[in-house]
Structure formats: C-alpha cells, structure tokens
Amino acid sequence: MDGDGGKRITRYSDFVKVHGLLLTASGLPQSLHFQLFQKLTSETFDGGAHFAIEPTSDGRQRRLLLTSSDFMAKESQVFLVDHAWTFRLSDAYKQLQEVSGLAERMAALMCVDIDLNSNAEEAEEVVDGISHQNGTKLSIFEAMESEIHGAKENGDGAVRWLELEELDIEDNTFLSLDLSSRFPGLLALSLCGNKLENVEIIAREVTKFKQLRALWLNNNPVVKNCDSQLENRVLQGLPRLEIYNSCFTAKFGAWALGFCGGVYGKDNPASIHEGDHQLESVSSLDLSNRCIHNLINKAFSAVELPSLSYLNIRGNSLEQNSVAVLLEVLKEFPCLQSLEVDIPGPLGESAIDILESLPKLSELNGVNASKILDTGKHVIDSMLQPRLPEWTAEEPVTDRIISAMWLYLMTYRLADEEKIDETSVWYVMDELGSALRHNDEPNFRVAPFLFMPEGNLASAVSFSILWPTQNVQKGDECTRDFLFGIGEDKQRSARLSAWFHTPQNYFINEYEKHCQKLQSKSLISPSVQSSTTRSIHHTDGSPLRVYTDLPHVEEFLTRSEFVIISEPKDADIVWTSTQVDEDMKKAAGITDQQYINQFPFEACLVMKHHLAETVHKAYGSPEWLQPTYNLETHLSQLIGDYYVRKRDGLDNLWILKPWNMARTIDTTVTDNLSSIIRHMETGPKICQKYIEHPALFNGKKFDLRYIVLVRSINPLEIFLSDVFWVRLANNQYSLDKHSFFEYETHFTVMNYRGRFSHKNTPEFVTEFEQEHQVKWSDIHLRVRTMIRSVFEAAAAVHPDMHSLKSRAIYGVDVMLDTSFQPKLLEVTYCPDCTRACKYDTEALVGGEIKGRDFFNDVFGCLFLNETTHVSPL
C-alpha cells in the first residue's frame, strides 16, 4: 500500500487481503474481482455507457434497458452504482428538509415529483369499459341527439345503448326527459356521474325499460345513500336485467357474458330478439369483480362457450357453489387452458389441488402449470400489480418521499471486531440502480460493497455493485430479485407485499384462522399455594457469599447476612447480568449447587416474540396484550390484520421491536405496510399494534416500570416491589406522522439518550389522580392482576422454568390506555435499577423507602423469606 498522505490500496493483492470477506459476502464471481478493483481504485462509473433509463408508459416508474451492444454475456462485467442518499431512519425527515437538493433528487428518482391530479379535467374515468371524458361537456339534449345520430348511421335508427354521463342530471330533469317514450327498445342505459337522488323517481322511470339488460347508476348520490333499497326496486321491476352497477344480477345470461367477452357493446348492443349460440366465438372471458354468487347458469356452459380458452373469475365469492361443483363445470370446457381465480377462494386454498382437478390447464394465475407443480407452491400469482405511491396535490414532496422510499431503499449494518452497530443504515441507489425493477428470474444481481481505500473502516465508502447473471440482449430490460436468496421458507410470497399488491383474500383468510386459533385458548390458572421456599443460611451463621458484576448490587447490598466476593465459583449466590449457560458455568466454575438470578427458559418472558407466544398459548388474545406478530413466522397473519383494518377504516399504526434489544433500540413506529415488511431485513422483529391513544401525563406519553421478584415457579411465588417508577417522554404526544421520527415524542426511555428528567413517583401519582380524576389504587390493582397473569402464563406454558436454585427479579413495563387499562409492553431480565437505588420514595401504602435499601430488601425477600417493601402477588 502507498499513496500521498496515507496508505492507499494500489495493489490487487492488498485489495483482496482487506476486502476478502466482503467479496465473498457480495456473491460477486471471482472472475470479476480484478475488474472491480480497477473500477474502485480509478472511480470508474461507466454504467451510463451501457444502460438507459426510461419511464414506464404511465410515468409512475422507471426501468433500465441494456443499450451498449447487441449482447452482454453472463458474468462478463461489473458496474459501480453510487448511493444517492444514505441515512439512519431517525434522520430521514430532517435530512430531506435541510440537505440542499436532496428532496428534489429523491422526488424525481421515485417519480413523486408530478401532480397526479394535474390532468384531472382531461382525465377519463372508466366504468365497465365505458369511457367517461371529463372535458368539455355536451348538454343533455346534445348528448341524446348524438346517440340518435349514431344509431341511424350504424344501424336501423333504434337507440338500444344510451350513455348520459357526467351531465349533472338531477331528479326533475331526469323525469322531464321521458326517456322510456323516446327510446323504448333500450338494452343498456348508463347514467353514471350525475346528481340523481330520489329512489322513487329513479326506480319508477328506469323500470319502464322492460327489455333492459344493463343499467349503470354508478357515482350518483342515490347509489351512495340508499343503494340496497334502489337495487331491490330495480331488480323487481326489470326481470331481464343482467348487469346492475357493474355487477351481475342473479338473472345474468348470454347478454352479460357476451358483454364481458366483447360480443356486445355500444357499437353492437344486440337486438331484443337475439338468436342462440351468440357466444360460440368467445375465447377470452373476464368475469372478475362482478359480484357473482352462483356460476351455474345455462349460458355459462361448454355448449354455449365451446371456444373458451381463458377465464378470469377473480373477485367473485361464488359462495352458492361448492368447490366440487365448480370444478366439474370447468372441466367441461374443452379448450380452457388459462384460468385466473383467487387463491384461497371458490376453488379451494391450493393451486396444486386446482391443477390436479383441471389437468388441461397450462396456466394458472399467469404462472405455467408445470412450474407450479415443480415448485409445490399452493398460493401463486404472477399478475401482481406494483405498489405505486399515492398522494394528493397538497401533500409536501418530503411526505411523498417518506411514503415512497420503502419501494427503493436497501440496508446494511456496520460492524467491526468489537461490536455491531445498534441501528441500521438505509440507502437509495442512484438513478441507474433504482431503475432496476423486480423479477423472480432476474438477469442482474446487485450487492452492497464497502470499499476501504486506506485499508480501514474509517476510510470506508459504500457502493453497490451490479453484474449480469444471465446473457442479456440489447434492448432487454435489466432486472434484479428484490428478495435474492429468500425462499418460501422465509415467507417470500408474503414479503413481496412490500412492493406488490398481493392477493388480499389469502392474507385475510390467514388472519381469520389465526384469530380463531387464539380464541380457542383458555388457561386454567395455577392454584395459589402457601410458600414452601425456605430461607437460605449457613449452619454456622456465616454470611451468604454473593458474586455480582452489577455495580449497584456491589455498592448497595450492605446487609450483614450477605458478603460480596470476587470469584463466582466460591459464591453461594451468583447475581450477574450475563447469561449463565453451560459454557459460562464451565469457564467460571459455577455448579448446580449455587443459587443464580436466572430461571431456565426465562426467554419465554424476556424475549419479546417468546413473551407474545407464551401469552397467546395461555390466554389467546387478552385485552392487556396488543395484537402482536412475530414477523419471522406470522407475516401473512399480520398482513391480513393490516388489510382488515384498512378495509374497516380502523387505525393502522404499528410499532416494530427487535426480539431481544432493550432501551427502544432499533424500534420504529409506522403505518406503512411496505415499511413494516422491509424492516425484516434489519433483524428479527415483532410487530405490535401501537397504542394510539395512551393515557397522558400533562400531555406527554409515559410508561411504568415495575419490579417483580420471583422465588419459585412451582408453586408460583412472586412479589411486587413497592418501588416502581414512571418514565416520561420529553415532547407533547402527537399522532402527526412527522412525529414518528421524533424519539422524544413516542419513546420514554431517556436515561440512555435524550434529555432525562426524573419524576418522583408519589408526586406523579397525586398529580395524575388530579389530572384525570381517577384513583390510582384502582389502576394499581388492575396492574397487579395483569402482572400475576403474565407469570401464571409462563408457569403453565413452560413448567420447565422451575428450578430450586433460581431466584430472580424482572422489570415489567406497563402502559395505560385512555380508559386506564394496563397494557403489557415487555418483561426485562436483570432490569436497570439505578432509579430505585438513587431516589428515595414512598410506598402507596406505608412509609418512606430509602433508595440505598432497595437491594437489601430484594435479597431479603428472595433469600431470607422477608416481605419488607414488597407484596405477594
């Protein structure tokens, strides 16, 4: 290594020595390592000479095309991709506001710099394939004259298809038109987008068209306000109606099928007396989202549709037909090769079962049948539409970017020999890299690469590297796999929901099954038994020897019954913040005869995903535990819950927490489904429904830390310390989405970061009672009951926690909702008791508690069977 002012890497051998692990981790073929070295050391960004970026037809995305030569061979080139924006999540919003030009560049890169509504006046709305131009309007009579003129030019002069849309027609005007007298032979009438309101008038007038096959009243107040009442009147009065507001009626037949199959339309509405076999030429039939309940119909048969090769029945419940009956009907179509249907849905829950029942199919939901059978995937869909950012013209560009960025972000976490960084780094590749769209069978691969030009982390610069994994022809789109290396064993199909609109009914079905499973749980609480735990003492009266690595225990355990020693192998009691496993026991000389401040399998309480699992197994879904999902195993159920809440107009704010990190490290609040899923890339997490409306203290969020002392699991002997404390956020609570990036608004742990201010517990209780006009004793009783339930669940679900040589304390974090009901946040092993030792306080019932006596009381309870400043639960 040599260079001016520093030891820069100039030799390939040094490059490999420094970056060997990074090269292996990237997956870059060894044949391209030297080329990468050359481009990194010369800062060669030559992608622009080989690729072109072009917008998609709708302008909502960009794609990358190969343009440099007729052919680029597999693994023949490697390209550097710069990172346009690198940040930690908490800084994202602030950087977009403050870094000059950043928001403008990101908005253009993410295609959110355009006004979606800028062409609203010229935009077309399409209902059932009928285009409604919102430009210059014709008058009502001009529109009717136009229809009459068109009928004379194209047929016998009889108007059978009439469109009077977006003409601001009101009830009285509609009545005065007397349409049934002017156009007695109407088969199809569209009155979309007018101002019709009166059920009586509309029903009376439209039911005069006795031959009517299709009626569209979409986007009228009468439909919004009283659709069921109007629908009943219309269907009773029009016995031959087959389509009502885009939905098939129970009387649908050849006309409705012909409309969906392209046989009938405005230019060919059919005649009142149509002959047989009008559908025999139909090869493609799209019946999606037609509200069809029963597909068994004379017109829908192989006799009437002998040429049918493609059928789409997505979005129809078909609940009046059994799976077996539907499969029998579909088997009769001799030419049917391609089928689209919801899975799970009316044909069952398995793509494989459908294909085995319909062996003539060559394609199901856009995927080759043989590929489905080879991969064994039960839920498949290749027709996924990309998630595209949605915004209003008034929405600031920064907000658009924050919403859209999850479709573009990538991530890594820095680490050195000593530790891994606690928070992840997110980045957006430059315009070239961000134009790579997803493909399950991509022709390129991308990987992050940390280049250290001076051989150390301090000099590191991050890039992405891009290389072809297939032979690519000129003009081909260049794609990558957004979930490279992630298969169905890691929930690949569900994780694609971050970028694509995946089948909602599948996830809702998974969520509903999950709910049913939880509802079936019922725990028989362990019986309360009298204490059988004996106090510990030496027969000669000598003090119990305590080894600890906790400074507060060493400083404040001052009772004569205990003595601090320096070697764990000589101790009667080992009180440590380190996990005592078999390796540690062997290394430290710890035996099974020593008391340890840990219970076996306590992970069922202190790791967040196991805590939720323990509670779910015991109680199902108790009120005191917010809906909680382990993203590593229950992503589909979470997505289903999200979709149901969105459908029902409920709040969809969630909090993501790492399995085993404390102090709110790497914790995120979001209402963005793509964000939730993408956070899986930063380590195992739970996703928990956020408490949107917590009880507040002077307008600020707070939680409560309780200390639970456990003498025994079987029988369950637990005590609640009289010492508990409140943890307050620094900022006024807000649900403004910008506040989700503000640690001091949504989080309460301030003694490690942020501005810490201690609130004396008795003062808090008094002021809280006055602010909310409640009795704290009532709240405290509910908290005690909840905490007891948590440990009962652990004792029942994990009886192997029991150990005669275990005594421990746990921190239990609790929040109150606006009804002052407790919500469990987490259980912490070996909790930080700095506040308990530092501040004197008063018991809710009783006198003063000296902070310096906290651990004297804890050890007295656990090892001497005392109950000073604790109460049994």
N, C-alpha and C positions, 0 to 999 in steps of 0.2 A: 504494500500500500504506500502511496506517496501523493503529494499534491501540495498546493500553496496553502500555508496557514493551517493545514490539518491533514490527517492521513486518509485521503480519499481512496476508495477502491478503484484500481485501474487494471488489475489482472483478473482474468476469468476464474482462476483457481481460488483467489481470495473471495470473490463474489459467491462462489459455491460454498466455501467454508462458512461464510457468515450467514448465507441465506438457505442452507441445505434443507432445514426443517420447513421453512416457508415454501420452498419449491415443491417439496413432497406434498405438503398440505394443499397447495393450489391445484394439484392434479395435472399441471402442465407437462406434456410429454418431454422426456429428457432431450429429445432431438431438437427442441425449441429453446432449451435453456441458454445456449450461447447467443442466439438471436435476441432473446430477452435482455441479456446482459448488455449487448451492444446498444439496444434502443434505450435502456435505462441510463446508461452512462453518457450517451450522446443526447438524451432528452428528445428522442425522435417520436413525434406523434404523427404518423403517416396514414391514419385511418381515413382521413378526408380524401386521399388519393385513390382509395379503393371502394369507398361506400358513399351512398347518397341517402339523405333523409327526405322522405316525402310524407305529406299529410294523408290520412285516410280520406275517403270520399266525404265524410261528414265533418271533417276538420277537428274531430274530438280526440284523435290520437295521431301519433306519427309512427312510421315504420322505416326499417333500414333495408336498403337494397344493395346488392353487390353490383358495382358498375365498372370496375377497373379492367377486367379481362373476360374472356369467354368462359374462363374456368378457374376455380381456386381449389386446389387439392386438399384433401383431409390432412390436418396437422402439418400444413406447409408454411404457415405464417403465424406470428403472434403480434398483436397490436396493443399499444398502451391506451388506456382510457383514463382520462383525468376525472377527478372528483370535483363537481361544480359547487357542492355545499356539504360540509362536514360539521356535525354539531352533536351536542348532547340534548336530549329531549327537553329538559327544563329550560334550555336557552333558545329553543326554536323560534318562538313567537317574538322574543326580544330582538334576535338577530334579523329577522325579516323586517322589523320596523326600523332598525338602526343601521344595518350594513348597506351602504350605498349601492344601488343597482341589483341587490340580491333578489328582492321580491319581483322586480320586473323580469329578471332572467328566469327565475323559477316558474313564474306565471306563464311565460312563453313556452318553456320546456314541457310543462304539464298541461298545456293547452287550456288554461283557465283565464287567459287574457282577453277572451272575446265575450261579448254580451250575448247570452243565449237567446234573449228576447229582442235583440236589435231588429230582427226582421219580422216581428210579430204581426205587423199589418199585412205582410205578404205571405205569412205562414199558412200552410194548409193543414187542416185537421181532417183525418180520415176515419170514418166510421163504416165498417163493413166494406172497405174498398171504395167507398164513395168519397170523393174529394170535395172538401168544402173550402173554397177560396175566400180568404178574409180581406180581399182588396176592395175595389170599388163595388158597391152593392147595386144590384138591379132593384127596381121597385117590384112589388108583389105582382102587379099586372104585367110588367115586362117579363118577369120570370115565367108566368103562365103562358104568355104569348110565345116565348121562346120554346117552351115544351111542346106547344101545339104545332108550331112551325117544324120542329124537329120530327114530330110524329108523321106529319104529312110528307116530309122529304124522304123518310126512311121506311114508311110502311103505308098502311091503309088510312092514316089520319086519326085513328083512335089512340088517345093517350092512355097507355097502360102502366107507365112508370113516371111518377111525378115527384120532383125534388123542389121543395120550397124551404130552403135552409138559410139560416142567418139573416132573416128578413125582418126581425123584430115584430113578428106577428103576435098580436095579443088576442085574447079570447073573443072580443066583439068583432074584431077584424076577421078572424077565422070564421066566425058564424056568418058574416056577411058574404064571404066568398062563395058559399053554397057549392062546394067542390063536388058533392055527390051528383048534383044535376049536370054539371059541366063535364065530369069525367066518370061516367057510370061504370066503365069497364076496367077501372084501376086494379092492377095486380100488386103494385108496390108504391108506397107513399112514404116519403121522408120529410119530416117537419123538424129536423134537428136544429138546435140552437136558436129557438125562438123564445117568446115570452108567454107561453101558454100556461095557465094556472088552474082553471076551473075543471074539476073532474067531470062534472055533469055535462058541460058543454062539449068537452073533447070526446068523451065516451059516446055521447049521442050522435055526434057528427061522423066520427070515423067508423062507427058500426053500421053506417048506411052503405058502406062498400062491401057488399056481400061476397064478392069474388076475391077480396084482398088476401094476398099470400104473405106480404111482408109490410110491417109498419115500424118506422123509426121515429121515436119521440125523444131521443137522447138529448141531454143538455137543455131541457125545459124545466121550469120550476115545478110543474105538476108531477114530473117524474121524481124529482128530489123529495118533494113534500109528501106525496101520497101515492107512491108507485104501486103498492100492492092492491089498493082499492081500485085504481085505474086499470091495472092489469086484469083483475077479475072481471070487471065490466067488459073490457075489450075482448077477452077470450070467450066470454059467454055470447057476445053479440057477433063475433066473427068466427064461425065454426070451421072455416077453411084456412085461417091464419096459421102460417108455419114458422114465421120469424117475427118476434116482438122485441124491439130494442136490442137487436143483435143476437138474442138468444133463441134457440129452437123451442117451439111450443111442443106440447105433447102430441099435437096433430101433424108434426113435420113429416114430409114425404118427399116425393120426387122433385118438387119445385125447390125446396130448401137445399136438398143435396145437389141439385143442378146449379143453384146459385153459388154454392161453395166449390163446386167442381168446374166453374167457368162456363157452364152451358147457358145459364140465364144471367142477364144483366140489363142495364139501361138500354143498350142497343138491341138486345134480344130478350124482352121480358116474357116471352112465350105468349100463347093465346089462352083464352079462358078454357077452351076445349082442346087440350093437348093430347096427342096420341101416346101409345105405350112405347116403352124402351127408348126414352129420350136420353138415358144415362149410359147407354152401351159403349159410347166412345170415351167416357171419363176414365183416365188412367191415374190422375192425381187428385186426392180429395183431402182438403184441410178442414177438419171439423173442430179445431182447437178452440177452447174457451167459448163454447156455445151453450153452456148450462144444460147439457144433455143428461137426463136421468135414466133413460131407457133407450138402448140402441136397437132393441129387437123391433124391426119395422119391415113391412113388406118391401118398401123401396130400397132399404139398405140390405141388399142380398146379392149373392153371386149371379142370380138370374138377371137382375136389373143393372148390375155393375160388373159385367164379365171381364172388363179390361183393367180393373183397378189394380195398380201395382204399388202405389204409395198412399198411405193413410196416416193422418195425424189426428189423434183423439186426445191430445193433452188438454188439461184444464177442465175436464168433464168428470163429474162424480160417478155417473153410471151406477148409482147405488141400488137401482132396481134390478140389476142384472148380477148374477153370481159370476165369479171368475170362470167357472167351468162352462157356463152357458156362453159367455163372451168368446172364450177360446174356440168353442165349437162353431160359432158363427164365422169367426175369422178364418178358420180352417177351410171353409167352403169357397173362399175366393181363390181361384186357380192361379192368378197372376200376381198375387200380393207378395212383394219382395222386401218392401221397406215400410217399417212401422215406427211411429212416434207415439209414446204413451208415458204418462207419469209413472215413475217407479220410486217408492211404492205407490200403488194406485189400483185402478179397477181390474188389472190383470195380475195382481199379486205384488210381492215385495222383491222378487228375484228376476233379474234379466236372464239368468241361465234357465230358470224354470219356464219363462216365456218362450225362449228359443227352442227348448226341448219339446214344448207343446206345439210350436209352429215351425216345424223343421224347414219349411220352404223359404223362410225369411233369410235374406242375405245381409240385412242391415237392420239394426235396432237403435233408435235414437241417434242416428248418424254414425254409429260405430259398426264396423264389419263384424258379422256374426261369429266368424271363426276366431277373431281376435278376442271377443268376449269370452268364448268358451275356453280359449287357451289361457287367458289371464284369470279366469274364475271370479270376475267381478260381478257382484249381484246388482249393484246400482251404477248405471252408466249413463253418460250423456255427453255427446260431442258438440251439441248445439248451444253450448254455454255462451251467453252474451257478456261482453266485458262490462265491468262496473265502470261507469263514467261519472266523473264528479258532477254534482248538481249544485247550482247556486242561483241567486237572484241578482238582478242588475244592481241592486243597492248593496249587496254584500261586498265588503272590502276585499281587495286582492289577497291580503295576508290571510284572511279567513278561508278563502278558496284554496290557497296553497296548503294550509294546515289540514284541510279535509282531503285534498287530492294526493298529498305526498305519500300516503301509505301504499299507493299503487306503484311508486317509483323507488322507495327507499330500500337500501341494503344496510347491513350492520356488521360490526365486528367489536370485539372487546380486547383491549390491550392487556398484556401480561408480561412480567419478567420473571427472573428466577425466584423472586421472593413472594410475589402475590399477584392475583388477578384483579384488574380494575373492577370496582364495585358497580359502575354504571356503564352501559353500552354506548358505543359511538355509532351514530346513524349517518349515512351519506347518500347523496344523489349523484349518480354518474353524470358525466357531461352529456350534451345533446346527442352525440353518437351512441353512447352506451344506453341512454334512456329510451332510445328509439327501438331497441330490441324488444320484440313482443314475445309472448309465451307460446311454446309449442311442446306437446308431450314427446314429440320426436324431433328435437331441435337439430340445427346444423352448426350451431356455435355453442361455445361454453365460455362463461365469464367467472373469474375468481378474483377476490381482493388480494393485493400483494403489497407488503410493507417493505419498501426499499430503504436500506440503511447505507447511504453513500460513504459514510465515515466508519461503518462497522459497528455502530452502537445505536441504541434506541433513541437517544437524544437527537440524532440526525435523521430520523425516520421520516419518510414521505410516503403517503398511501396512494396507490393507484389501483385500477382494476386491469386485468389482462384478458384479452379476447383472442380466441383462436378457433379455426374451423374443425369440427368433429366429424363432418361428412364432406364429400365432394360437393361443391356449390357452383351452380351455373350463373353466368351473367344475367342480371335481372331478377334472380331469385330473392325472396325476402329472407333476411337473416334473422334467426330466432334463437332463443335460449329457453331452457327449462327453469322456470321460476322456483321450482321445488326439486332441484337436482339432488339425487341421492335419497329422496324421501319417498317411500313407497306406501302402500295401503296399511302396512303395519304401524306406520306413523301418521295415519289419518290423512293421506294425500288428498283424496277427493274432497274431504271436508275443508282442508286448508286452502284449496283452490277458491273457496268462497271469498277469500281476501281480494281476489282480482276479478271474479266472475259471478254472475247471478246463477247460483246453483239451484237445483230443484227444491223449492221451499217445503213442499209437502213431505219430502223424505225427512228433513230435519225436524219438522213439526211432529211427525209421527214418532221419531226417536225421542223427542222431548216428552211427548204424552206417555210413552211407555216408561220412561224414567220416572215421571210423576206417579204413575200407577204403582210402580215398584216401591217408591218411597212411602206412599200412602198405606202400604200393606205392613209396614213396620210397627211393632209395638213392644216396648221394653218392659219387662217385669223388674221393677227396681229391687236392688239388693236389700234384704231386710236390715234394719238398724240393729246392730248388736252392741252389747256393752264392751268396753275396752278390754282387750286381752293383751295389749302390748305392755311389756314390763319396762320399768326404768332400767337404765344401764349403769352399773357401778362396779368398781373393783372391790373384792372382798377385804382388801387391806385398807380401803378408804382413800387410796391414792387417786389423784385426778385423772380424768379421761384424757388421753393424748389425742390431739387434733392436728392433722396436717391440712393446710389450706394454701392455695395460691391466690386467694382473694384478699386484697389489702384491707378491706373493710372488716372482714372476719378477724383477720390478724390483729387489727387495731382495737376493735370494739368487743370481742369476746373476752371479757375480763373476769368472769366468774371463777371462783376458786375451784369449782368442780371440774374445770377444763384447763388444759395447758397446751399451748401451741408448740409443736415440734417441727423440725425441718425435713425429716425423712418420712415419706409415705409408708414405707414398709414397717415402720415402728409404731404407726398410729393405730388407735382404736377406731377413730373416725377420720375418713378421708373426705374432705369438703373441697371440691375442685370445680373449676369452670370447664375443664377438659373432659371429653367423653372417655369414660373408663371402659375400654374394650379389652379383649384378651391380650392384645399386643402390649397395651399400656400396663396391664397387670403384670405381665411377664417382665417388662423392662423396669418397672418400679418396685417389683417385689410385693405387690398387693395380693392378699389371699382372700379366700371366700369367708374368712372369719372376721373380716373388718367391715365396719359399717361405712356405706358410701351414700353420698347425697344424690343418688340416681336410682330410678327403678328400671328394671328390664323392660324393654319395649315401650318406654315412655314416649317414643316417637309418635305413637298413636295420638298423643296430645300436643306435642310441641312442634311437630311439622305440620304446616297448615293444611296440606292435602290429606294427610292422615287424620287430622282432627275432624275435618268435614266428613271423611269416610266413617270414622268412629261414630259420630253423631247420627249420620244417615242410617247406619246399620242398627243403631239403638232405637231411634225415635222417628226415622223418616225425615220429615221436614218441620222441626219445631219452630215456633214463632220467633224464638230468640236467636236463630241462626239464619242469616240472609241466604237466599239461593246461592249455592257455591258449586263450582265445577272445576275439577282437575283437568286442565287443558290437554294434558298428555293422554288422557283416557276418555274424556267426556266432551270433546269439542263439538261433536254433532248435536248433543243434547243442549249445549249452550247456544249454538246457532239456532236451534229450534225455539228455545226460550226467547231469544232476541227477536226472531221473526214474529212470534205470537204477540210479544209486547208491542212491536211496531204495528202489527195488524190491528190491535185493540186500542191503539193510541196511548199506550202507557209509557212511563218514563223508561229510558233505556241507558241509564248511566251505570257504568261498571267500574270496579277497581281491580287492578291486576296486582297480585302479590307473589313474589318468589316463594317457593316451598319453604325455604329454611333461612331466609335473611331476616334480620331484626332491624329495628330503627327506621322502618319505612324505606330501606334501601331498595332501589330499582322498582319502586311502586308507582303505578300510573293510574290516573282517572281518565276515562274516555267514554264517549257514546258512539264511537266509530267501530263498526264490526271489523273492517279491514285492519284497523289498528290493533284490536284485540288479538286477531289471528296472527298478525305479523310479530307481535311481542313474544310469541312462542320461540322465535329464533334467538332470543336473548337468554334462554334458560327455562327450566320447568317452572310453571306458574299455576296458581289458582286464579279463577275469575269469579268475583263475588259481586252480587248486586249491591251497588253503592247505596248508602243510607242518604237519600237526597234531602230528607227533612229531619235532621237530628235536633234534639233539644239543644238550645244555645245558652251560653252564659254571657250576658252583656253583648249579644250579637255575634259571639265567637264560638267556633266549634271546640268541643272538648271531649276527652275520654277519661276513664278512671282506671287506675292500676290497683288491683287488689292482690294481696299476698296470701296464698293458700299453703298450709303446712300439711303434709301427708305422712302419717305414721305407718299406716298399713293399708293395703288394697283389699285384703280378705282376712277379717272383716274390714269394711271401708271405714277408716278412722281419719277424718280430715277436719282441719280447723281453719278458721278465717282470722287473720290478724286484724286487730283493731286499728292498725295503721294502714291507711290507704291514701292515695293522693290523686289530685286532679292534674291533667296535662292540657294546657290551653294552646290553641292556635294564636298566632300573633295578629292576624288580619281579620277584619269582619268577614263573616261567612257569605259566600256568593255562589250562585249556580251559573254565573256568566261563564261562557266557555273559555274565555281568555284566562279565567282564574284557575283553570285546571293545571296550568303551568306554574302556578304560584304555590310553592311548598308551604309557605307560612299562612296560607288560607285554608288548605284542605288537610294538613297534617299537624299533629300535636306534639310530636317528639322534638323538642327544641334544645335539649341539653347536649346534643352532638352537632347540631347545625342550627342556623337561625339565631334569633335573639331569645335567650332563655329568661323567663321571669317566673319565680316560684309563687304559688298562691297557697296560703295557709288553708288546710282542709276545713277546720271549723268555720273560718270566715267564709269560705266558698259555700258550705252547706247553708249557713244563715242567709247569705245574700241570694242563693239560688231559691230557697224557700220563699223569700220575699218577692223575688222577680216573677216567679211562676205560680205563687200561691198554692204550693204543694207541701206535703210533709215528707221530709227526707226519710223518715223511719219507714214509710210505706215503700219507697223506692228501694231502700236498703234490703227490705225483706224479699222483694222480688229478685234482687241481685243474688242474695244468698241462696234462694231456691234454684236459680239458674245454675250457679256455680256447683251446687250439690249435684244437679242433674248431669253436668259435664263429666264429673268424676265417677258418677254411677255408670254412665255410658262406658267409660274406659274400663271399669271393673267388670262389667258384664260382657263386653265385646272382647276384651283382652285379659282374661283371668291370669294369663302367664306373666302379667306385670307384677304379680305378688312376689315379694321377697322378704324374708325375715331380717335381712341385713341391709335393707334400704330405708332411708328417711330422706325427705326432700322438701324443698319449697318451690312453688311455681308462681309466676306472675300471671294473672288473668286480666286481660284488657277488655273493658266494657264500654259501650256507648249507649246513650239513651236516645230513643226517638221522641218525636213531639208529643207522644202520649205517655212519655216517661217509662216506657217499657224497655228493659235491658236487651241489648244485642251483643252477642259474643263476637269479639274481634279475633283474639288469639290467646294461646297459652304459651308462656315462655319458660324455658328451663333456666335455672340459676339466674333469676332476674337481677337486674341492677338495682340495688337497694340504697344507693347514695342518698336519696332524699330521706328515706326512713331513718338513716343514721345521722344525717346532718341537721334535721329540723325537729324540734320538739313539737308535739301536737297534743290534742285531747281526744279521748275516745268518745264515740257518740253517746255511750252511756258509761260514765265513770270519770276518773280524773285524768291528770296530766300523764303523758307518755314521753319519757326522755329519749331523744334520738340515740344517745350513746348506749341505751339499754336494749336496742332493737334485737341484736343478735344474741344477747344474753337471754331474752325472752324466747327467741326462736329455738335455741338449743335446749332451753329449759323445757319447752313443750315437747320437742321431738325425742329427747334422750332421757329426760327426768320425769316425764309424765305430768308436767305442770301446765297450768292454763292461765298464766299471767298475761294479760293483754291479748288474749286470743279467745275465740268462742267456737265450740264444736258445731260443725255443720250437720 
